[in-house]
Amino acid sequence: MQLEEIEVTCYSGYKHNERPVNFTCRGRIVQIAEVIDRWYEGHSAASMPPLDYYKVKGDDGAVYILRYNQLFDTWAILVSQDTRK
């Protein structure tokens, strides 16, 4: 599995980038129909940047894993070797 940088539009409520609304990957915009799950890494470890992960279902019916790096304010999508074509 590899990460590919993407552009994400977020809803910002009580916090910045509270949840993703849509993302653009390889020139295609995918609307997020549902946030299935979310989890966090590195928030309590000084040696790791804070990372927020979102498992989402797109309007195309596919399931994606998105990662937000708070330190660099960047988003990425988890892609497998098969889907990087």
Backbone as ProteinMPNN parsed JSONL, in Angstrom:
{"seq_chain_A": "MQLEEIEVTCYSGYKHNERPVNFTCRGRIVQIAEVIDRWYEGHSAASMPPLDYYKVKGDDGAVYILRYNQLFDTWAILVSQDTRK", "coords_chain_A": {"N_chain_A": [[0.833, -1.183, 0.0], [0.416, 2.267, -0.698], [0.719, 5.842, -0.232], [-0.949, 8.609, -1.694], [-0.874, 11.982, -2.484], [-3.676, 14.16, -2.11], [-6.349, 16.509, -2.849], [-8.615, 17.872, -0.55], [-11.872, 18.791, 0.436], [-13.288, 20.104, 3.316], [-15.626, 19.886, 6.048], [-15.751, 22.259, 8.497], [-16.358, 22.515, 11.716], [-16.607, 22.54, 14.985], [-13.906, 22.185, 15.064], [-10.958, 22.671, 12.996], [-10.933, 21.257, 9.76], [-12.777, 19.178, 10.382], [-14.254, 16.996, 9.281], [-14.007, 15.182, 6.192], [-15.562, 16.231, 3.112], [-15.554, 16.056, 0.336], [-13.23, 14.821, -2.146], [-10.47, 15.285, -4.405], [-8.943, 13.326, -6.727], [-6.558, 12.441, -8.999], [-7.723, 14.137, -10.897], [-10.43, 13.671, -10.651], [-13.455, 14.253, -8.958], [-14.698, 13.106, -5.928], [-17.548, 12.707, -4.095], [-18.208, 12.449, -0.655], [-20.174, 10.058, 0.683], [-20.563, 8.804, 3.098], [-19.03, 8.677, 6.295], [-17.402, 6.065, 7.42], [-15.682, 5.138, 9.433], [-13.293, 6.412, 11.814], [-10.019, 7.194, 12.997], [-7.126, 7.824, 15.063], [-3.622, 8.666, 15.112], [-0.505, 9.094, 16.745], [-1.066, 11.343, 18.329], [-0.437, 11.475, 20.987], [2.202, 10.922, 21.097], [5.355, 12.258, 21.055], [7.226, 11.794, 19.107], [5.938, 11.279, 16.753], [4.022, 12.68, 14.052], [0.752, 14.204, 14.414], [-1.824, 12.29, 13.111], [-4.828, 11.908, 11.343], [-7.19, 9.529, 10.458], [-9.591, 8.492, 8.046], [-12.128, 6.349, 7.138], [-13.993, 6.127, 4.373], [-17.027, 6.189, 2.401], [-17.5, 6.627, -0.966], [-19.46, 8.562, -3.369], [-19.442, 7.01, -5.555], [-19.665, 4.474, -4.693], [-17.398, 3.131, -3.847], [-14.959, 2.324, -1.286], [-12.755, 4.222, 0.646], [-9.588, 5.043, 2.178], [-8.594, 7.804, 3.877], [-6.047, 10.107, 4.837], [-5.141, 12.588, 7.13], [-2.586, 14.817, 7.722], [-1.777, 16.633, 10.351], [0.418, 18.22, 11.052], [1.639, 19.099, 8.659], [-0.575, 19.954, 7.311], [-1.793, 18.43, 5.236], [-3.377, 16.167, 2.953], [-3.846, 12.701, 2.15], [-4.406, 9.762, 0.177], [-4.908, 6.308, 0.652], [-3.589, 3.942, -1.437], [-3.63, 0.965, -3.378], [-1.364, -1.213, -5.153], [-2.798, -2.115, -7.373], [-4.701, -0.11, -7.929], [-3.383, 2.161, -8.794], [-3.225, 2.822, -11.449]], "CA_chain_A": [[0.0, 0.0, 0.0], [1.135, 3.531, -0.756], [-0.085, 7.047, -0.074], [-0.896, 9.569, -2.792], [-1.42, 13.257, -2.017], [-4.93, 14.559, -2.743], [-6.997, 17.723, -2.371], [-9.836, 17.524, 0.178], [-12.726, 19.849, 0.973], [-13.758, 19.631, 4.614], [-16.536, 20.619, 6.914], [-15.054, 22.718, 9.701], [-17.325, 22.911, 12.73], [-15.936, 22.892, 16.228], [-12.461, 22.166, 14.837], [-10.505, 22.773, 11.61], [-10.931, 19.976, 9.05], [-13.49, 18.228, 11.237], [-14.489, 15.779, 8.503], [-13.96, 15.428, 4.748], [-16.829, 16.292, 2.391], [-15.227, 15.473, -0.964], [-11.804, 14.876, -2.454], [-10.087, 15.222, -5.808], [-7.835, 12.396, -6.931], [-6.312, 12.223, -10.431], [-8.647, 14.948, -11.677], [-11.82, 13.241, -10.443], [-14.007, 14.647, -7.662], [-15.529, 12.085, -5.301], [-18.322, 13.183, -2.948], [-18.222, 11.453, 0.416], [-21.54, 9.727, 1.055], [-20.609, 8.35, 4.494], [-17.799, 8.409, 7.034], [-17.626, 4.748, 8.021], [-14.873, 5.019, 10.65], [-12.184, 7.358, 11.923], [-9.109, 6.888, 14.092], [-6.042, 8.785, 15.21], [-2.286, 8.157, 15.444], [0.542, 10.057, 17.035], [-1.498, 12.523, 19.079], [0.18, 11.498, 22.317], [3.621, 10.588, 20.969], [6.122, 13.407, 20.558], [8.059, 11.388, 17.978], [5.101, 11.079, 15.56], [3.089, 13.786, 13.783], [-0.646, 13.803, 14.582], [-2.465, 11.84, 11.881], [-6.235, 11.533, 11.445], [-7.573, 8.628, 9.378], [-11.026, 8.402, 7.78], [-12.58, 5.334, 6.194], [-15.181, 6.769, 3.818], [-17.671, 5.617, 1.226], [-17.715, 7.66, -1.97], [-20.711, 8.501, -4.118], [-19.25, 5.985, -6.578], [-19.835, 3.177, -4.035], [-16.107, 2.596, -3.401], [-14.515, 2.671, 0.063], [-11.42, 4.823, 0.61], [-8.938, 5.437, 3.424], [-7.97, 9.119, 3.749], [-5.204, 10.455, 5.989], [-4.845, 14.011, 7.288], [-1.387, 15.084, 8.509], [-1.989, 17.945, 10.962], [1.661, 18.979, 11.09], [1.872, 19.708, 7.35], [-1.877, 20.328, 6.764], [-1.897, 17.756, 3.947], [-4.218, 14.977, 2.868], [-3.397, 11.636, 1.251], [-5.302, 8.608, 0.054], [-4.209, 5.029, 0.646], [-3.852, 3.242, -2.689], [-2.913, -0.305, -3.539], [-0.666, -1.308, -6.436], [-3.794, -2.343, -8.419], [-5.522, 1.073, -8.215], [-2.565, 3.317, -9.169], [-3.14, 2.872, -12.922]], "C_chain_A": [[0.885, 1.256, 0.0], [0.158, 4.675, -0.557], [0.127, 7.961, -1.263], [-1.551, 10.859, -2.299], [-2.661, 13.63, -2.821], [-5.384, 15.897, -2.178], [-8.319, 17.313, -1.719], [-10.553, 18.797, 0.601], [-13.343, 19.299, 2.244], [-14.858, 20.503, 5.18], [-15.714, 21.004, 8.133], [-16.092, 23.265, 10.669], [-16.603, 23.37, 13.973], [-14.417, 22.818, 16.108], [-12.175, 22.24, 13.344], [-10.448, 21.385, 10.993], [-11.59, 18.866, 9.865], [-13.787, 16.903, 10.533], [-14.476, 16.114, 7.015], [-15.356, 15.384, 4.129], [-16.672, 15.715, 0.981], [-13.72, 15.54, -1.157], [-11.6, 14.765, -3.956], [-8.841, 14.353, -5.916], [-7.723, 12.125, -8.424], [-7.357, 12.922, -11.301], [-10.116, 14.613, -11.508], [-12.269, 13.639, -9.049], [-14.936, 13.544, -7.173], [-16.22, 12.72, -4.101], [-18.344, 12.074, -1.903], [-19.657, 11.263, 0.894], [-21.647, 9.377, 2.537], [-19.199, 8.24, 5.057], [-18.067, 7.124, 7.809], [-16.921, 4.626, 9.365], [-13.837, 6.123, 10.642], [-11.333, 6.963, 13.125], [-7.918, 7.836, 14.017], [-4.749, 8.061, 15.545], [-1.399, 9.319, 15.819], [0.155, 11.268, 17.851], [-0.844, 12.603, 20.462], [1.673, 11.166, 22.279], [4.374, 11.758, 20.337], [6.94, 13.062, 19.317], [7.269, 11.195, 16.678], [4.22, 12.302, 15.318], [1.654, 13.304, 14.01], [-1.291, 13.496, 13.229], [-3.908, 11.442, 12.171], [-6.567, 10.671, 10.233], [-9.098, 8.574, 9.272], [-11.261, 7.282, 6.776], [-13.919, 5.843, 5.68], [-15.731, 5.987, 2.634], [-17.963, 6.756, 0.271], [-19.059, 7.511, -2.655], [-20.634, 7.519, -5.278], [-19.381, 4.567, -6.009], [-18.552, 2.559, -3.515], [-15.792, 3.081, -1.988], [-13.059, 3.116, -0.024], [-10.916, 5.048, 2.026], [-8.211, 6.751, 3.151], [-7.167, 9.406, 5.001], [-4.93, 11.958, 5.982], [-3.639, 14.165, 8.21], [-1.511, 16.507, 9.051], [-0.741, 18.819, 10.924], [1.892, 19.738, 9.783], [0.582, 20.159, 6.657], [-2.05, 19.742, 5.362], [-2.766, 16.505, 4.062], [-3.596, 13.98, 1.893], [-4.447, 10.539, 1.234], [-4.442, 7.351, 0.003], [-4.587, 4.299, -0.634], [-3.064, 1.94, -2.722], [-2.238, -0.288, -4.901], [-1.669, -1.418, -7.585], [-4.49, -1.063, -8.849], [-4.72, 2.271, -8.669], [-2.419, 3.457, -10.682], [-3.663, 4.175, -13.446]], "O_chain_A": [[1.95, 1.289, 0.616], [-1.055, 4.515, -0.692], [1.238, 8.078, -1.781], [-2.657, 10.83, -1.759], [-2.708, 13.45, -4.038], [-4.872, 16.36, -1.159], [-9.058, 16.5, -2.274], [-9.931, 19.754, 1.063], [-13.857, 18.18, 2.265], [-15.0, 21.678, 4.842], [-15.053, 20.156, 8.732], [-16.638, 24.349, 10.462], [-16.049, 24.469, 14.009], [-13.71, 23.34, 16.97], [-13.032, 21.915, 12.523], [-9.972, 20.441, 11.623], [-11.044, 17.773, 10.019], [-13.6, 15.829, 11.104], [-14.887, 17.205, 6.62], [-16.217, 14.613, 4.553], [-17.536, 14.984, 0.496], [-13.021, 16.233, -0.419], [-12.438, 14.227, -4.68], [-7.822, 14.617, -5.278], [-8.669, 11.642, -9.047], [-7.815, 12.376, -12.305], [-10.965, 15.218, -12.164], [-11.563, 13.398, -8.07], [-15.834, 13.102, -7.889], [-15.555, 13.215, -3.192], [-18.484, 10.898, -2.239], [-20.274, 12.18, 1.435], [-22.679, 9.615, 3.165], [-18.286, 7.767, 4.38], [-18.867, 7.109, 8.744], [-17.477, 4.085, 10.321], [-13.536, 6.701, 9.598], [-11.841, 6.468, 14.132], [-7.734, 8.552, 13.033], [-4.754, 6.999, 16.167], [-1.531, 10.411, 15.266], [0.986, 12.154, 18.051], [-0.719, 13.688, 21.032], [2.33, 11.134, 23.32], [4.062, 12.186, 19.226], [7.307, 13.956, 18.554], [7.861, 10.974, 15.621], [3.723, 12.902, 16.271], [1.365, 12.122, 13.82], [-1.3, 14.332, 12.325], [-4.177, 10.722, 13.133], [-6.258, 11.046, 9.102], [-9.802, 8.605, 10.281], [-10.667, 7.267, 5.698], [-14.872, 5.98, 6.447], [-15.019, 5.239, 1.964], [-18.598, 7.741, 0.648], [-19.717, 6.477, -2.544], [-21.646, 7.227, -5.915], [-19.231, 3.584, -6.734], [-18.604, 1.554, -2.806], [-16.295, 4.115, -1.549], [-12.237, 2.474, -0.678], [-11.702, 5.221, 2.958], [-7.322, 6.811, 2.301], [-7.551, 9.003, 6.099], [-4.537, 12.525, 4.963], [-3.664, 13.7, 9.35], [-1.368, 17.474, 8.303], [-0.844, 20.037, 10.776], [2.299, 20.9, 9.806], [0.63, 20.685, 5.545], [-2.406, 20.452, 4.422], [-2.868, 15.883, 5.12], [-2.913, 14.361, 0.942], [-5.26, 10.41, 2.149], [-3.378, 7.339, -0.615], [-5.768, 4.063, -0.891], [-1.972, 1.84, -2.162], [-2.527, 0.585, -5.719], [-1.426, -0.875, -8.662], [-4.842, -0.927, -10.021], [-5.307, 3.325, -8.916], [-1.53, 4.177, -11.134], [-3.671, 4.395, -14.658]]}, "name": "protein", "num_of_chains": 1, "seq": "MQLEEIEVTCYSGYKHNERPVNFTCRGRIVQIAEVIDRWYEGHSAASMPPLDYYKVKGDDGAVYILRYNQLFDTWAILVSQDTRK"}
